[in-house]
Amino acid sequence: MAVLLVMGLLSLLMHGTDAGCLKWRMSGDDVCCDICKPGNRLVTECGPNPKKLCTLCDPGTFILNSHSYKCTRCSQCVGAQVHVKDCTATSDTQCGCKEGLTCGDDHCSFCVKKCAKGQEPAEKLGSCRPCPKGTFNDQIHKKCRPWSTGCPNPDEKIVTEGDASSDIKCANVSIAPSTRPKKPADDREPTWPLVLALVPTVALLSGISIIFVIILVKKRNEKKKPIPKTPIIRTPTDDPRTLIAIECSFHEAQQEQGSSSESLDSRDSSEQLIA
């Protein structure tokens, strides 16, 4: 008796004290319950007191059908499942699956491998297969769908065929391709890195030019420098031709000297006559 009393108190604390029939109808001197209150199971369908026709589910159980005589035991998350939400009198335990897995049914009573985009669940439970040719899947663990057969707008044309993870791609061919807008003046990249890169090159070219000019001027000065003439010193000789040449030169010098003297004498005579 003590155990039953404790279980009853726990049931009241977990599910509340709202027990009994929610909707009933008269049947002679009794009433018959059509729908129990949420979280209650049917004890007897008809009786004199509607509150005693239904009772709360025991702890660890739940009920979905409001006209059922039996509550269902709450599920336990085991194996690859993870606990998401506790069981209540009106709902079962909510389980999920570990990373990389997904629920194998609507109640997530087991987990299977999660199929990626471009795949779909295979007939063999827990396995995946690639989307067949002409179909695609752009979601996780979903069935593959056929490619679209045309573009939604009449001005568009198919520019790219679909693949396993995407549908066809359409584009408006009548619109000219957009040009890239120019950057505003404030967004221009700084030019100082380019200047720094050019400075060594300019300095090197300038140095080479200066060296070239110096070499050119030096060569020009060497060409202009006069070459000194070396006097020819002739040694005495007994060659008759040489002696004749010397004698002729001597006579010519005397003749020139005589001519000069005669000119001076005639000049003096003329001056005397005039005087």
C-alpha positions as CSV (number, residue, x, y, z in Angstrom):
1,M,0.0,0.0,0.0
2,A,2.8,2.4,0.8
3,V,4.4,1.8,-2.5
4,L,1.2,2.5,-4.4
5,L,0.7,5.7,-2.4
6,V,4.2,6.9,-3.2
7,M,3.7,6.1,-6.9
8,G,0.4,8.0,-6.9
9,L,2.0,11.0,-5.3
10,L,4.8,11.0,-7.8
11,S,2.2,10.7,-10.6
12,L,0.4,13.8,-9.3
13,L,3.7,15.8,-8.9
14,M,4.9,14.9,-12.4
15,H,1.6,15.1,-14.4
16,G,-0.5,17.4,-12.2
17,T,-3.7,16.7,-10.4
18,D,-6.0,17.2,-13.4
19,A,-7.4,13.7,-13.7
20,G,-10.6,12.4,-15.0
21,C,-12.8,12.5,-18.1
22,L,-12.7,15.5,-20.4
23,K,-15.8,14.8,-22.5
24,W,-18.7,12.4,-21.6
25,R,-22.3,11.6,-22.4
26,M,-25.2,10.3,-20.4
27,S,-26.2,6.7,-20.7
28,G,-29.2,5.9,-18.4
29,D,-28.2,6.7,-14.9
30,D,-24.4,6.6,-15.7
31,V,-22.1,8.7,-17.8
32,C,-19.8,7.4,-20.5
33,C,-16.4,9.0,-21.2
34,D,-15.5,9.7,-24.9
35,I,-12.2,11.5,-24.3
36,C,-10.0,11.4,-21.2
37,K,-8.1,14.4,-20.1
38,P,-4.5,14.7,-21.5
39,G,-2.1,12.2,-19.8
40,N,-5.0,10.0,-18.6
41,R,-5.9,6.5,-19.5
42,L,-9.4,5.1,-19.5
43,V,-10.3,3.0,-16.4
44,T,-13.9,2.2,-17.3
45,E,-16.0,3.7,-20.1
46,C,-19.1,4.3,-18.1
47,G,-20.0,4.9,-14.4
48,P,-21.7,7.2,-12.1
49,N,-18.7,9.6,-11.5
50,P,-16.9,11.1,-14.6
51,K,-13.8,11.8,-12.5
52,K,-13.3,8.1,-11.9
53,L,-13.6,7.0,-15.5
54,C,-10.0,8.1,-16.3
55,T,-6.7,8.1,-14.3
56,L,-3.3,9.6,-14.9
57,C,-0.5,7.4,-16.5
58,D,2.1,6.0,-14.1
59,P,5.5,7.7,-14.0
60,G,7.7,6.6,-16.9
61,T,4.7,6.1,-19.2
62,F,2.8,8.3,-21.6
63,I,-0.4,8.1,-23.7
64,L,-1.3,9.7,-27.0
65,N,-4.7,8.2,-27.5
66,S,-7.2,9.9,-25.2
67,H,-9.5,6.9,-25.3
68,S,-7.1,4.1,-24.5
69,Y,-6.9,1.8,-21.5
70,K,-3.1,1.5,-21.5
71,C,-0.2,3.9,-21.3
72,T,3.0,3.3,-23.2
73,R,6.4,3.0,-21.5
74,C,8.8,5.9,-22.3
75,S,11.6,5.1,-24.7
76,Q,15.3,5.2,-23.7
77,C,18.0,6.7,-25.8
78,V,20.7,4.1,-26.3
79,G,23.7,3.4,-28.6
80,A,24.2,6.1,-31.2
81,Q,21.2,8.0,-29.9
82,V,21.5,11.1,-27.7
83,H,18.9,12.3,-25.2
84,V,17.1,15.5,-26.4
85,K,13.9,15.9,-24.3
86,D,12.4,14.1,-21.3
87,C,9.3,11.9,-21.5
88,T,6.0,13.4,-20.3
89,A,2.5,12.0,-19.8
90,T,1.5,13.1,-23.3
91,S,4.8,12.6,-25.2
92,D,7.5,10.0,-25.5
93,T,11.2,10.7,-24.9
94,Q,12.8,12.7,-27.7
95,C,16.1,11.2,-28.9
96,G,18.6,12.5,-31.5
97,C,21.7,11.0,-33.1
98,K,25.4,11.6,-32.8
99,E,27.3,13.7,-35.2
100,G,27.4,12.3,-38.7
101,L,24.3,10.2,-38.1
102,T,20.6,10.9,-38.6
103,C,17.3,9.4,-37.4
104,G,16.2,6.3,-39.3
105,D,12.4,7.0,-38.9
106,D,10.0,9.7,-37.8
107,H,10.3,8.6,-34.2
108,C,14.1,8.5,-34.3
109,S,14.0,5.0,-32.8
110,F,17.3,4.2,-34.5
111,C,20.2,6.1,-36.2
112,V,21.7,5.6,-39.7
113,K,24.5,7.2,-41.6
114,K,23.8,10.7,-42.8
115,C,23.9,11.0,-46.6
116,A,25.7,14.1,-47.9
117,K,24.7,16.4,-50.8
118,G,24.7,14.6,-54.1
119,Q,23.6,11.4,-52.4
120,E,20.4,9.8,-51.2
121,P,19.5,7.0,-48.8
122,A,19.7,3.6,-50.4
123,E,17.3,0.7,-50.2
124,K,19.7,-1.0,-47.8
125,L,19.1,0.6,-44.4
126,G,21.9,2.8,-43.2
127,S,23.7,3.1,-46.6
128,C,23.8,5.9,-49.2
129,R,24.2,6.0,-53.0
130,P,25.0,8.8,-55.5
131,C,22.2,10.6,-57.2
132,P,21.5,8.9,-60.6
133,K,22.2,10.9,-63.8
134,G,19.6,13.6,-64.3
135,T,18.8,14.0,-60.6
136,F,20.3,16.1,-57.8
137,N,20.2,16.6,-54.1
138,D,21.3,19.8,-52.5
139,Q,20.3,18.9,-48.9
140,I,21.5,16.6,-46.3
141,H,20.0,13.1,-46.2
142,K,17.2,13.7,-48.7
143,K,15.9,12.0,-51.8
144,C,17.3,13.0,-55.2
145,R,15.1,15.1,-57.4
146,P,15.0,15.3,-61.2
147,W,16.7,18.3,-62.9
148,S,14.5,21.1,-64.2
149,T,13.6,20.7,-67.9
150,G,13.6,24.5,-68.6
151,C,14.2,27.9,-67.1
152,P,11.4,29.7,-65.2
153,N,11.6,32.9,-67.2
154,P,11.1,32.9,-71.0
155,D,14.1,35.3,-71.5
156,E,16.5,32.9,-69.8
157,K,18.4,29.9,-71.3
158,I,20.2,27.0,-69.7
159,V,23.9,27.9,-69.4
160,T,25.0,25.0,-67.2
161,E,23.8,21.5,-66.9
162,G,22.9,20.1,-63.5
163,D,25.0,17.7,-61.5
164,A,24.5,15.4,-58.5
165,S,24.3,18.3,-56.0
166,S,22.8,21.1,-58.0
167,D,20.0,21.8,-60.5
168,I,20.5,23.4,-63.9
169,K,21.6,27.1,-64.1
170,C,19.8,29.7,-66.2
171,A,20.9,33.2,-67.3
172,N,19.3,36.0,-69.2
173,V,21.2,36.0,-72.5
174,S,19.8,39.4,-73.6
175,I,21.6,41.3,-70.9
176,A,25.1,42.4,-71.7
177,P,27.7,41.3,-69.3
178,S,28.3,43.9,-66.6
179,T,31.6,45.7,-66.5
180,R,33.6,46.1,-63.4
181,P,33.1,49.6,-61.9
182,K,36.2,51.7,-61.6
183,K,37.5,52.3,-58.2
184,P,37.0,55.8,-56.7
185,A,40.0,58.1,-56.5
186,D,40.2,57.6,-52.7
187,D,40.5,53.8,-53.1
188,R,43.5,53.9,-55.4
189,E,46.5,51.9,-54.3
190,P,49.5,54.0,-53.1
191,T,52.3,54.5,-55.6
192,W,55.2,54.9,-53.1
193,P,56.0,51.1,-53.3
194,L,56.5,51.5,-57.0
195,V,58.7,54.6,-56.6
196,L,60.9,52.8,-54.0
197,A,61.3,49.9,-56.4
198,L,62.4,52.2,-59.3
199,V,65.0,54.2,-57.3
200,P,67.7,51.6,-57.3
201,T,67.2,51.0,-61.0
202,V,67.5,54.7,-61.8
203,A,70.6,55.1,-59.7
204,L,72.3,52.1,-61.4
205,L,71.5,53.4,-64.9
206,S,72.8,56.9,-63.9
207,G,76.1,55.4,-62.6
208,I,76.6,53.4,-65.8
209,S,75.9,56.6,-67.9
210,I,78.5,58.6,-65.9
211,I,81.2,56.0,-66.3
212,F,80.5,55.8,-70.0
213,V,80.8,59.6,-70.4
214,I,84.1,59.6,-68.5
215,I,85.6,56.9,-70.7
216,L,84.4,58.7,-73.8
217,V,86.0,62.0,-72.8
218,K,89.2,60.4,-71.8
219,K,89.6,58.7,-75.2
220,R,88.8,62.0,-77.0
221,N,91.5,63.8,-75.0
222,E,94.0,61.1,-75.9
223,K,93.3,61.6,-79.6
224,K,93.8,65.5,-79.4
225,K,97.2,65.3,-77.6
226,P,100.0,66.3,-80.2
227,I,102.7,63.8,-80.9
228,P,106.2,65.5,-80.4
229,K,108.4,65.4,-83.4
230,T,111.8,63.9,-82.9
231,P,114.5,66.0,-84.6
232,I,116.5,64.2,-87.2
233,I,120.2,64.4,-86.4
234,R,122.3,63.5,-89.4
235,T,125.8,62.3,-88.8
236,P,128.7,63.8,-91.0
237,T,129.4,61.9,-94.0
238,D,131.8,61.9,-96.9
239,D,129.1,61.4,-99.4
240,P,129.8,63.8,-102.4
241,R,126.2,64.5,-102.8
242,T,125.9,65.7,-99.2
243,L,129.0,68.0,-99.6
244,I,127.5,69.4,-102.8
245,A,124.3,70.2,-101.0
246,I,126.1,71.9,-98.2
247,E,128.2,74.0,-100.6
248,C,125.2,75.1,-102.5
249,S,123.5,76.2,-99.4
250,F,126.6,78.2,-98.4
251,H,126.8,80.0,-101.7
252,E,123.1,80.8,-101.7
253,A,123.6,82.4,-98.3
254,Q,126.5,84.5,-99.5
255,Q,124.5,85.7,-102.5
256,E,121.7,86.7,-100.3
257,Q,124.0,88.6,-98.0
258,G,125.7,90.3,-101.0
259,S,122.4,91.4,-102.4
260,S,121.5,92.9,-99.1
261,S,124.7,94.9,-99.0
262,E,124.3,96.2,-102.6
263,S,120.8,97.3,-101.7
264,L,122.1,99.3,-98.8
265,D,124.9,100.9,-100.9
266,S,122.5,102.0,-103.6
267,R,120.1,103.4,-101.0
268,D,122.9,105.5,-99.5
269,S,123.9,106.9,-102.9
270,S,120.4,107.9,-103.7
271,E,120.1,109.7,-100.5
272,Q,123.3,111.6,-101.1
273,L,122.2,112.7,-104.6
274,I,118.9,113.9,-103.3
275,A,120.8,115.9,-100.6
